Amino acid sequence: MRNHRALAAAGAAVAVLGLTAPAAVARDGMAVNPSNIVALPSVIARGGQLTITVDGCPHGGTATSDAFRPTELKPIHGANRTAQGTATIDENARTGPHDITVTCDGRSLTRPAAFTVIGGVRGGIGGSSTSGATPTDIAIGGGLVAAAAVGGGLFWMRRRAERRI
């Protein structure tokens, strides 16, 4: 039991150190590069709005992609060195994964396959060219109902016979 407690305490100490070390380095005046580009939602339809969040971009910047127009990223108040912006996906954007390139203070970062554009539904006649059930549908449905009735009857008869014993 002592090993578990010691392991938990060591893990907590490492987590605290890991979270505070990057903040300490950033405060020393070293250059901050954009990092951790997050695009939400990760799967989006044409015309939808994509929220882009970037760490290491304290003064804001620009996000670009072949699926939307260049979008301004503004600093988030209360969040240390984080910027955010909203992009609208073009109506003629190709389906599939798209990259996002972010430029902050002259430095850029690209996240490959940051989000995926899905296409619209192609409506057409398809399987609805006939109205109502076809004779094949009726035969299949009737067979399933008959099988269920026979199976239920056999189950009921077996249960009834077990009670007599």
C-alpha positions as CSV (number, residue, x, y, z in Angstrom):
1,M,0.0,0.0,0.0
2,R,2.9,2.3,0.8
3,N,4.2,1.8,-2.8
4,H,1.0,3.0,-4.3
5,R,1.0,6.2,-2.1
6,A,4.6,7.0,-3.0
7,L,4.0,6.4,-6.6
8,A,0.9,8.7,-6.6
9,A,2.9,11.4,-4.8
10,A,5.7,11.2,-7.2
11,G,3.3,11.3,-10.2
12,A,1.6,14.4,-8.8
13,A,5.0,16.1,-8.3
14,V,6.1,15.3,-11.8
15,A,2.7,16.7,-13.2
16,V,3.1,19.9,-11.2
17,L,6.7,20.4,-12.4
18,G,5.7,19.6,-16.0
19,L,2.9,22.2,-15.9
20,T,5.0,25.0,-14.4
21,A,8.2,24.5,-16.3
22,P,6.9,25.8,-19.7
23,A,5.4,28.9,-18.0
24,A,8.7,29.6,-16.2
25,V,10.6,29.4,-19.5
26,A,8.1,31.7,-21.3
27,R,8.3,34.3,-18.6
28,D,12.1,34.6,-19.0
29,G,11.7,36.7,-22.1
30,M,12.5,33.9,-24.6
31,A,10.8,34.0,-27.9
32,V,7.4,32.2,-28.0
33,N,6.5,30.2,-31.0
34,P,3.0,29.2,-32.0
35,S,2.1,25.7,-30.8
36,N,-0.8,23.4,-30.2
37,I,-3.2,24.4,-33.0
38,V,-6.7,23.1,-32.1
39,A,-9.6,23.2,-34.7
40,L,-13.1,22.5,-33.4
41,P,-15.1,20.8,-34.6
42,S,-12.7,18.4,-36.2
43,V,-15.2,17.3,-38.8
44,I,-17.3,20.1,-40.4
45,A,-19.6,20.7,-43.3
46,R,-19.2,23.3,-46.0
47,G,-20.4,26.7,-44.7
48,G,-19.8,25.7,-41.1
49,Q,-17.9,27.8,-38.6
50,L,-14.5,26.5,-37.4
51,T,-13.0,27.7,-34.1
52,I,-9.2,27.8,-34.2
53,T,-7.2,28.1,-30.9
54,V,-3.4,28.5,-30.8
55,D,-1.0,28.6,-27.9
56,G,2.1,30.7,-28.0
57,C,0.5,33.5,-29.9
58,P,0.3,36.4,-27.3
59,H,-0.3,39.2,-29.8
60,G,-2.7,37.4,-32.1
61,G,-2.0,36.4,-35.7
62,T,-3.5,34.9,-38.8
63,A,-4.7,31.4,-39.7
64,T,-4.8,30.2,-43.3
65,S,-6.0,27.1,-45.1
66,D,-7.2,26.2,-48.6
67,A,-10.7,25.6,-47.1
68,F,-11.3,29.1,-45.7
69,R,-10.2,32.7,-46.2
70,P,-7.4,34.1,-44.0
71,T,-8.8,34.5,-40.5
72,E,-7.6,36.9,-37.8
73,L,-6.6,35.3,-34.4
74,K,-7.2,37.6,-31.4
75,P,-5.6,37.2,-28.0
76,I,-7.9,35.6,-25.4
77,H,-8.1,37.8,-22.2
78,G,-7.2,35.8,-19.1
79,A,-5.5,33.0,-21.1
80,N,-1.7,33.3,-21.1
81,R,-0.3,33.6,-24.7
82,T,-3.4,32.0,-26.4
83,A,-5.2,33.4,-29.4
84,Q,-8.4,32.4,-31.0
85,G,-10.4,33.0,-34.2
86,T,-13.5,31.8,-36.1
87,A,-13.3,30.8,-39.8
88,T,-16.2,30.0,-42.1
89,I,-15.6,27.0,-44.4
90,D,-15.9,27.9,-48.1
91,E,-19.0,26.4,-49.9
92,N,-16.6,25.1,-52.6
93,A,-14.1,23.5,-50.3
94,R,-13.1,20.0,-51.3
95,T,-14.0,17.2,-49.0
96,G,-11.3,15.5,-47.0
97,P,-8.6,16.6,-44.5
98,H,-7.2,20.1,-44.6
99,D,-4.1,21.7,-43.1
100,I,-4.0,24.9,-41.0
101,T,-1.0,27.3,-41.1
102,V,-0.8,29.9,-38.3
103,T,1.5,32.9,-38.4
104,C,2.2,34.8,-35.1
105,D,4.8,37.5,-34.7
106,G,6.6,36.4,-37.9
107,R,6.7,32.8,-36.9
108,S,4.6,30.1,-38.5
109,L,3.4,26.6,-37.7
110,T,1.4,24.2,-39.8
111,R,-0.8,21.4,-38.4
112,P,-1.4,18.8,-41.1
113,A,-5.0,17.4,-41.3
114,A,-6.2,19.7,-38.6
115,F,-9.9,19.3,-39.7
116,T,-12.0,17.4,-42.2
117,V,-14.6,18.8,-44.5
118,I,-17.5,16.5,-45.3
119,G,-19.6,16.7,-48.4
120,G,-23.3,17.2,-48.6
121,V,-25.9,14.5,-49.2
122,R,-26.6,13.7,-52.8
123,G,-30.3,13.4,-52.9
124,G,-32.0,11.5,-55.7
125,I,-34.5,8.9,-56.5
126,G,-32.4,6.1,-55.2
127,G,-34.5,3.3,-53.7
128,S,-37.6,5.3,-53.5
129,S,-38.7,4.9,-57.1
130,T,-41.6,2.7,-56.1
131,S,-44.2,3.7,-53.5
132,G,-45.3,1.2,-50.8
133,A,-44.0,-2.3,-50.1
134,T,-43.0,-4.6,-52.9
135,P,-44.2,-8.2,-53.0
136,T,-40.7,-9.3,-51.9
137,D,-40.8,-6.9,-48.9
138,I,-44.2,-8.4,-47.9
139,A,-43.0,-12.0,-48.2
140,I,-39.9,-11.3,-46.1
141,G,-41.9,-9.4,-43.4
142,G,-44.5,-12.1,-43.3
143,G,-41.9,-14.8,-42.9
144,L,-40.2,-13.0,-40.0
145,V,-43.6,-12.5,-38.2
146,A,-44.4,-16.2,-38.7
147,A,-41.0,-17.3,-37.4
148,A,-41.4,-15.0,-34.3
149,A,-44.9,-16.4,-33.6
150,V,-43.7,-20.1,-33.9
151,G,-40.6,-19.4,-31.7
152,G,-42.7,-17.6,-29.1
153,G,-45.3,-20.4,-29.0
154,L,-42.6,-23.1,-28.6
155,F,-40.9,-21.1,-25.8
156,W,-44.3,-20.6,-24.0
157,M,-45.1,-24.3,-24.3
158,R,-41.7,-25.4,-23.0
159,R,-42.0,-23.0,-20.0
160,R,-45.5,-24.4,-19.3
161,A,-44.2,-27.9,-19.4
162,E,-41.4,-27.1,-17.0
163,R,-43.8,-25.9,-14.3
164,R,-45.6,-29.3,-14.2
165,I,-42.5,-31.1,-13.2
